[in-house]
Structures are given as structure tokens and as C-alpha cells.
Amino acid sequence: MFLFVTGSPPLSSMALQQLRLDGALALLGESEVAALPAAHLNATAHLQGIVDGLCDLSQRDPLTGTANRRHFDTVLDRELDRVARSGDVALLLMIDIDHFKRVNDTYGHNIGDSVLQQVATALSHCVRPMDTLARYGGEEFAIVLPACQPAYGQNVADRVRRAIEALRIRINPSQEIGVTVSIGGAYALQWIRSTRELWIERADQQLYHSKSAGRNRIAIEQQP
């Protein structure tokens, strides 16, 4: 680990060459490496770009590109703290692809992966830049919506459900399939102190209600 102290001389390109960065560069990928500042012009900026890229990589699900579970947990904790301090409400949506196991069993895991990727892309088009979309695990996604009033939260959930219902996923040149999602939501409120685990549990309970009611549905816990 290298520590750069303010006022110390900048890293030289020769010193940079002595670092074992091949593994880090391989993780970043060709396009990210190509976008880095040129090492021979500014070695410090080049190394900082590698560090920033690895930090971003550590927060993302490798298949879908959404936030991963680690980053999702951090966002939930931060949002609960913000709600307690500011008084704004926040909504957590848990989203599960209906009958996903059937897709894997019928068409194979490669098609299942394609479904996950295309659902993630469609979900990303339904949220604001300030929201966090994460892959919670398996075929389940989550969206954290800060400063979210009830009417807006319901509209987002409706938009998500319709967007996935309209999605058509091509599995070969002559065949495409559709999928649906069930959605459950719960609010974090200032006057109810909560934890990340309890907030997820409440949203999961609403997701269970959606699935029990026939799937391709929305259930959002009413604010007290």
C-alpha cells in the first residue's frame, strides 16, 4: 500500500513501472485502462485512476453492472441515518423476477444471465440518478429511493412493473420470451428507528404479498 502525503514529490513513471499493477489492470478491462491518464505524462493521476476504477469495481455486480450487495448495505445504512437526521422519507423496493427458475431450467443459464442483464438495464431506466439500483442476490433486485413521497414511490413501482412486462428478450433468431416481476416496498420513517435488516424484512414481507396475490403485482407498506 502506498500513502501519498501532501507536499511530497509526485510519483515518477519509473517508480510506477516498479509497481505490480498487471493484475489490477486486468481487472479493470481494456476500455477502462484506455481511459486512464497517460502514465508517462502524469504517473500519480494514472495510479489514482487505477485506484478509483478498482473502488468502483468493488461496488458493482459483475454480471449486471448494478450495485452489489456490499454497496447496497452501505447505502441502506447511510439512508437510514439521513432519514433520522433530515426527516425525509425513503422507500426500499424489492423486485423479484417471477418464475426465473423456469427460465433457467427451460433455456439454460446463459439465457438466464441474459434475462438478468436486460432486466437490470430496464430497471436502470426507471430510476433517478440519486437512486441506487442493486442486485440483491439471484434473481432479486432492490432499489433505494431517497426523498421519496408515497405518490412518487407508487409511480416508480408501476413504471418498473410495466417496463419489465413490456420487455422482450431474444433467445435465438426466431424466438423471444417475456418476464414479469413482483415488487414489495417499505418506507423508512424518521419517527420509527429501524435497522437495515428490519427495513429489508418489511419490504420482503410486501414482496411475499405480491407473489401470493398472483405475481406481476406491487405491494407497498402503508405509512402509519
Solvent accessible surface area in square Angstrom, and as a share of the most:
residue,aa,sasa,rsa
1,M,234,1.04
2,F,123,0.51
3,L,154,0.77
4,F,96,0.40
5,V,93,0.53
6,T,141,0.82
7,G,82,0.79
8,S,54,0.35
9,P,113,0.71
10,P,117,0.74
11,L,30,0.15
12,S,58,0.37
13,S,43,0.28
14,M,137,0.61
15,A,33,0.25
16,L,11,0.05
17,Q,147,0.65
18,Q,138,0.61
19,L,33,0.16
20,R,241,0.88
21,L,32,0.16
22,D,120,0.62
23,G,48,0.46
24,A,18,0.14
25,L,48,0.24
26,A,80,0.62
27,L,120,0.59
28,L,12,0.06
29,G,27,0.26
30,E,159,0.71
31,S,83,0.54
32,E,88,0.40
33,V,47,0.27
34,A,87,0.67
35,A,86,0.67
36,L,27,0.14
37,P,58,0.36
38,A,39,0.30
39,A,31,0.24
40,H,141,0.63
41,L,141,0.70
42,N,79,0.40
43,A,6,0.05
44,T,47,0.27
45,A,32,0.25
46,H,24,0.11
47,L,15,0.08
48,Q,93,0.41
49,G,18,0.17
50,I,3,0.01
51,V,66,0.38
52,D,78,0.40
53,G,23,0.22
54,L,55,0.27
55,C,72,0.43
56,D,69,0.36
57,L,78,0.39
58,S,50,0.32
59,Q,72,0.32
60,R,108,0.40
61,D,16,0.08
62,P,137,0.86
63,L,49,0.24
64,T,22,0.13
65,G,39,0.37
66,T,10,0.06
67,A,5,0.04
68,N,31,0.16
69,R,107,0.39
70,R,165,0.60
71,H,42,0.19
72,F,0,0.00
73,D,26,0.13
74,T,73,0.42
75,V,5,0.03
76,L,0,0.00
77,D,62,0.32
78,R,137,0.50
79,E,9,0.04
80,L,27,0.13
81,D,74,0.39
82,R,55,0.20
83,V,3,0.02
84,A,25,0.20
85,R,165,0.60
86,S,62,0.40
87,G,29,0.28
88,D,55,0.29
89,V,14,0.08
90,A,0,0.00
91,L,0,0.00
92,L,0,0.00
93,L,0,0.00
94,M,0,0.00
95,I,0,0.00
96,D,17,0.09
97,I,1,0.01
98,D,8,0.04
99,H,84,0.37
100,F,17,0.07
101,K,147,0.62
102,R,150,0.55
103,V,15,0.09
104,N,28,0.14
105,D,99,0.51
106,T,86,0.50
107,Y,79,0.30
108,G,28,0.27
109,H,133,0.59
110,N,129,0.66
111,I,32,0.16
112,G,1,0.01
113,D,58,0.30
114,S,29,0.19
115,V,0,0.00
116,L,5,0.03
117,Q,76,0.34
118,Q,60,0.27
119,V,0,0.00
120,A,2,0.02
121,T,72,0.42
122,A,15,0.11
123,L,0,0.00
124,S,52,0.34
125,H,146,0.65
126,C,8,0.05
127,V,32,0.19
128,R,57,0.21
129,P,143,0.90
130,M,104,0.46
131,D,14,0.07
132,T,21,0.12
133,L,20,0.10
134,A,0,0.00
135,R,47,0.17
136,Y,38,0.15
137,G,37,0.36
138,G,43,0.42
139,E,53,0.24
140,E,28,0.13
141,F,0,0.00
142,A,0,0.00
143,I,0,0.00
144,V,1,0.00
145,L,0,0.00
146,P,18,0.11
147,A,43,0.33
148,C,0,0.00
149,Q,108,0.48
150,P,63,0.40
151,A,75,0.58
152,Y,64,0.24
153,G,0,0.00
154,Q,73,0.33
155,N,83,0.43
156,V,0,0.00
157,A,0,0.00
158,D,39,0.20
159,R,89,0.33
160,V,0,0.00
161,R,54,0.20
162,R,131,0.48
163,A,32,0.25
164,I,0,0.00
165,E,69,0.31
166,A,76,0.59
167,L,35,0.18
168,R,131,0.48
169,I,0,0.00
170,R,132,0.48
171,I,28,0.14
172,N,58,0.30
173,P,131,0.82
174,S,106,0.68
175,Q,75,0.33
176,E,80,0.36
177,I,22,0.11
178,G,42,0.41
179,V,10,0.06
180,T,38,0.22
181,V,0,0.00
182,S,0,0.00
183,I,0,0.00
184,G,0,0.00
185,G,0,0.00
186,A,0,0.00
187,Y,8,0.03
188,A,2,0.02
189,L,9,0.04
190,Q,76,0.34
191,W,158,0.56
192,I,77,0.39
193,R,190,0.69
194,S,31,0.20
195,T,67,0.39
196,R,67,0.25
197,E,106,0.48
198,L,90,0.45
199,W,0,0.00
200,I,14,0.07
201,E,87,0.39
202,R,51,0.19
203,A,0,0.00
204,D,51,0.26
205,Q,91,0.40
206,Q,28,0.12
207,L,13,0.06
208,Y,148,0.56
209,H,95,0.42
210,S,2,0.01
211,K,46,0.20
212,S,76,0.49
213,A,64,0.49
214,G,50,0.48
215,R,86,0.32
216,N,38,0.19
217,R,119,0.43
218,I,39,0.20
219,A,20,0.16
220,I,22,0.11
221,E,46,0.21
222,Q,152,0.68
223,Q,54,0.24
224,P,116,0.73
